[in-house]
Amino acid sequence: MDTNLFATLTREWAARSISTEGDRVLREIVAREPVIAKSPASDLGGLFATLDRRSPTVSEDPWAIVAALIRQLDESELLSLGLLVVLIPTMTGLGSCFQWGLGGPWRDREEFIGELVATTWTVLAELAGTTLAYPLHAIKRRVSGRLERWRDREVRDRRREIPTLFDEINNTDEVDSLTAEVHVTQGLADARPIPVLDCLARALCEIDESVLDRGLVQLIYAHRVLGYPISEISVMLGAREDALEYRARCAEALLCAS
């Protein structure tokens, strides 16, 4: 896991929470929130430390303090920064649930973490001034929902790619052109296997759906003709790699037997 951004947030918070700015913010929210006024913390960093269940100074009612902080988020972005740091374990859990962006619109793990932090920050801004009974759960649910929608939209778009590629093969010239292109992109110097792929492409296009489900035909076409590895197809379709591997083997066995 790339934790650079999380570490950067933690360092920035550690420095700013004990600054003059932090002291001012603490005085102002203490004056407005009785539950915060009861805290024995002498600085903003100490107040947020009471939200960590692993801390020896953990608050008896951390939910109430978080709810009070969210009500006062418009007072200073420093409060949002502190809550981001408090939410790092939650964000880490979400990262694992989403396999650090695998199958979504994010290029790599680092980009996903950036999106995760930015989305959490946006959700905090939207909740500012409100009172929530279970604020951490509400934040997690909203962030998770947005990431899930973005990932699902990407999966739906990718699911359209294989049928589209399959349906574009309407004549011999297109088959020849596509299979030749596949070989070039794979770096194969010997062009002799191309006629075999041509025959396979034509045969797959002509298979009756009563013999083999169209989705399985498209799977074999993407794997055997277009050259996509099963691992990549599993990401495109949002399906388990081992399940696709099994379905492809069964489909090919059925074709060979027919």
C-alpha positions as CSV (number, residue, x, y, z in Angstrom):
1,M,0.0,0.0,0.0
2,D,1.2,3.5,-0.9
3,T,0.8,5.5,2.3
4,N,2.8,8.6,1.3
5,L,-0.3,10.8,1.2
6,F,-1.6,9.5,4.5
7,A,1.9,10.1,6.0
8,T,1.9,13.6,4.6
9,L,-1.5,14.4,6.1
10,T,-0.3,13.1,9.4
11,R,2.8,15.2,9.4
12,E,1.0,18.3,8.4
13,W,-1.6,17.8,11.2
14,A,1.1,17.1,13.8
15,A,2.7,20.5,13.0
16,R,-0.4,22.6,12.7
17,S,-2.5,21.2,15.5
18,I,-0.1,22.6,18.1
19,S,0.4,25.9,16.4
20,T,-1.0,29.3,17.4
21,E,-3.7,28.7,14.8
22,G,-4.6,25.4,16.5
23,D,-4.9,27.2,19.9
24,R,-7.2,29.8,18.5
25,V,-9.5,27.2,16.9
26,L,-9.6,25.2,20.1
27,R,-10.7,28.2,22.1
28,E,-13.4,29.1,19.7
29,I,-15.0,25.6,19.5
30,V,-14.7,25.1,23.2
31,A,-16.8,28.3,23.6
32,R,-19.5,26.8,21.3
33,E,-19.5,23.1,22.1
34,P,-20.1,22.0,25.7
35,V,-19.0,18.4,25.0
36,I,-15.6,19.7,23.8
37,A,-15.4,22.1,26.7
38,K,-15.4,19.0,29.0
39,S,-12.3,17.6,27.4
40,P,-9.1,17.9,29.5
41,A,-7.1,18.4,26.3
42,S,-4.8,21.4,26.4
43,D,-4.4,21.7,22.6
44,L,-6.1,20.8,19.4
45,G,-3.8,17.8,18.8
46,G,-4.7,16.5,22.3
47,L,-8.4,16.9,21.6
48,F,-8.2,14.8,18.4
49,A,-6.0,12.2,20.2
50,T,-9.0,11.4,22.4
51,L,-10.8,10.1,19.3
52,D,-8.3,7.3,18.9
53,R,-9.5,4.2,20.7
54,R,-5.9,3.0,21.0
55,S,-5.0,6.2,22.9
56,P,-4.7,6.1,26.8
57,T,-6.6,9.4,26.8
58,V,-9.5,8.1,24.7
59,S,-12.8,10.0,25.2
60,E,-15.7,8.3,26.9
61,D,-17.9,9.5,24.0
62,P,-15.8,10.1,20.9
63,W,-18.9,10.0,18.7
64,A,-20.2,13.1,20.4
65,I,-16.9,15.0,20.0
66,V,-16.8,14.0,16.3
67,A,-20.4,15.2,15.8
68,A,-19.5,18.5,17.5
69,L,-16.4,19.0,15.3
70,I,-18.5,18.4,12.2
71,R,-20.9,21.1,13.4
72,Q,-17.9,23.5,13.6
73,L,-16.1,22.5,10.4
74,D,-16.8,25.9,8.8
75,E,-14.7,27.5,11.5
76,S,-11.4,26.3,10.1
77,E,-10.1,23.9,7.5
78,L,-7.7,22.7,10.3
79,L,-10.7,20.8,11.8
80,S,-11.2,19.0,8.5
81,L,-7.5,18.1,8.3
82,G,-7.7,16.7,11.8
83,L,-10.8,14.6,10.9
84,L,-9.0,13.3,7.7
85,V,-6.2,12.0,9.9
86,V,-8.7,10.4,12.3
87,L,-10.3,8.8,9.3
88,I,-7.1,7.3,7.9
89,P,-8.0,3.8,9.3
90,T,-11.4,4.1,7.8
91,M,-9.9,5.1,4.4
92,T,-7.4,2.3,4.6
93,G,-10.3,-0.2,5.2
94,L,-12.1,1.3,2.2
95,G,-9.0,1.0,0.1
96,S,-8.8,-2.7,0.9
97,C,-12.5,-3.2,0.1
98,F,-12.0,-1.6,-3.3
99,Q,-8.7,-3.4,-3.9
100,W,-7.0,0.0,-4.1
101,G,-8.8,1.0,-7.2
102,L,-8.6,-2.3,-9.2
103,G,-11.2,-2.3,-12.0
104,G,-12.1,1.3,-11.5
105,P,-11.3,4.5,-13.5
106,W,-8.1,5.0,-11.5
107,R,-4.7,4.4,-13.3
108,D,-3.0,3.1,-10.2
109,R,-3.0,2.7,-6.5
110,E,-1.6,6.2,-5.9
111,E,-4.3,7.8,-7.9
112,F,-7.0,5.9,-6.1
113,I,-5.7,7.0,-2.7
114,G,-5.7,10.6,-3.9
115,E,-9.3,10.2,-5.0
116,L,-10.2,8.5,-1.7
117,V,-8.8,11.4,0.3
118,A,-10.3,14.1,-2.0
119,T,-13.7,12.4,-1.8
120,T,-13.5,12.2,2.0
121,W,-12.6,15.9,2.2
122,T,-15.6,16.7,0.0
123,V,-18.0,14.7,2.1
124,L,-16.7,16.4,5.2
125,A,-17.3,19.8,3.6
126,E,-20.9,18.8,2.6
127,L,-21.6,17.7,6.2
128,A,-20.3,20.8,7.8
129,G,-22.8,22.4,10.2
130,T,-25.0,19.3,10.5
131,T,-25.5,17.1,13.5
132,L,-25.0,13.3,13.0
133,A,-25.8,10.6,15.4
134,Y,-23.1,8.3,14.0
135,P,-20.8,10.6,12.0
136,L,-18.0,8.2,11.2
137,H,-20.4,5.6,9.8
138,A,-22.2,8.3,7.8
139,I,-18.9,9.6,6.3
140,K,-17.8,6.1,5.4
141,R,-21.1,5.2,3.8
142,R,-21.1,8.3,1.6
143,V,-17.5,8.0,0.5
144,S,-18.0,4.3,-0.2
145,G,-21.1,5.0,-2.2
146,R,-19.4,7.5,-4.5
147,L,-16.4,5.2,-5.1
148,E,-18.7,2.3,-5.8
149,R,-20.7,4.3,-8.4
150,W,-17.5,5.4,-10.2
151,R,-16.1,1.9,-10.2
152,D,-19.4,0.4,-11.4
153,R,-19.7,2.9,-14.2
154,E,-16.2,2.0,-15.3
155,V,-17.1,-1.7,-15.2
156,R,-20.2,-1.2,-17.2
157,D,-18.3,0.7,-19.9
158,R,-15.7,-2.0,-20.1
159,R,-18.3,-4.7,-20.3
160,R,-19.5,-3.0,-23.5
161,E,-16.0,-3.2,-25.1
162,I,-15.9,-6.9,-25.8
163,P,-19.4,-7.2,-27.4
164,T,-18.6,-4.0,-29.4
165,L,-15.4,-5.4,-30.7
166,F,-17.1,-8.7,-31.5
167,D,-20.0,-7.1,-33.3
168,E,-17.7,-4.9,-35.5
169,I,-16.5,-8.0,-37.3
170,N,-18.9,-8.0,-40.3
171,N,-16.7,-9.1,-43.3
172,T,-13.5,-10.8,-44.2
173,D,-11.5,-7.7,-44.7
174,E,-12.3,-6.5,-41.2
175,V,-11.4,-9.9,-39.7
176,D,-8.1,-9.9,-41.6
177,S,-7.2,-6.4,-40.6
178,L,-8.1,-7.0,-36.9
179,T,-6.3,-10.2,-36.5
180,A,-3.2,-8.8,-38.3
181,E,-3.3,-5.8,-35.9
182,V,-3.4,-8.1,-32.9
183,H,-0.3,-9.9,-34.0
184,V,1.6,-6.7,-34.6
185,T,0.7,-5.3,-31.2
186,Q,1.8,-8.5,-29.6
187,G,5.1,-8.3,-31.3
188,L,4.8,-11.5,-33.3
189,A,7.1,-11.5,-36.3
190,D,5.8,-14.6,-37.9
191,A,2.5,-13.9,-39.7
192,R,1.8,-17.6,-40.5
193,P,-0.6,-18.1,-37.5
194,I,-2.9,-15.2,-38.8
195,P,-5.0,-17.5,-41.1
196,V,-5.7,-19.7,-38.1
197,L,-7.0,-16.7,-36.2
198,D,-9.0,-15.6,-39.3
199,C,-10.8,-19.0,-39.3
200,L,-11.4,-18.9,-35.6
201,A,-12.8,-15.4,-35.8
202,R,-15.2,-16.3,-38.6
203,A,-16.2,-19.5,-36.9
204,L,-17.0,-17.7,-33.6
205,C,-19.0,-15.1,-35.4
206,E,-21.2,-17.8,-37.0
207,I,-21.9,-19.9,-33.9
208,D,-25.6,-20.3,-33.1
209,E,-26.6,-19.1,-29.7
210,S,-28.4,-22.4,-29.1
211,V,-25.0,-24.1,-29.2
212,L,-23.1,-21.6,-27.0
213,D,-24.2,-18.6,-25.1
214,R,-23.2,-15.3,-26.8
215,G,-21.4,-14.1,-23.7
216,L,-19.2,-17.2,-23.7
217,V,-18.5,-16.7,-27.4
218,Q,-17.4,-13.2,-26.8
219,L,-15.2,-14.3,-23.9
220,I,-13.4,-16.8,-26.2
221,Y,-13.2,-14.3,-29.0
222,A,-11.6,-11.7,-26.7
223,H,-9.1,-14.2,-25.3
224,R,-8.2,-16.3,-28.3
225,V,-8.7,-13.9,-31.2
226,L,-8.0,-10.4,-29.8
227,G,-5.3,-11.8,-27.4
228,Y,-6.6,-10.4,-24.1
229,P,-5.3,-12.4,-21.1
230,I,-8.0,-13.8,-18.8
231,S,-6.6,-11.6,-16.0
232,E,-7.3,-8.4,-18.0
233,I,-10.8,-9.6,-19.2
234,S,-11.7,-10.2,-15.5
235,V,-10.9,-6.6,-14.7
236,M,-12.9,-5.4,-17.8
237,L,-15.9,-7.5,-16.8
238,G,-15.6,-7.1,-13.0
239,A,-15.6,-10.9,-12.6
240,R,-13.3,-13.3,-10.7
241,E,-10.3,-14.5,-12.8
242,D,-10.6,-18.1,-11.7
243,A,-14.3,-18.1,-12.6
244,L,-13.7,-16.7,-16.0
245,E,-10.9,-19.2,-16.6
246,Y,-13.2,-22.1,-15.7
247,R,-16.0,-20.8,-18.0
248,A,-13.6,-20.3,-20.9
249,R,-12.3,-23.9,-20.5
250,C,-15.8,-25.3,-20.4
251,A,-16.9,-23.3,-23.4
252,E,-13.8,-24.3,-25.5
253,A,-14.4,-28.0,-24.5
254,L,-18.0,-27.7,-25.7
255,L,-17.0,-26.1,-29.0
256,C,-14.4,-28.8,-29.6
257,A,-17.0,-31.5,-28.9
258,S,-19.6,-30.0,-31.2
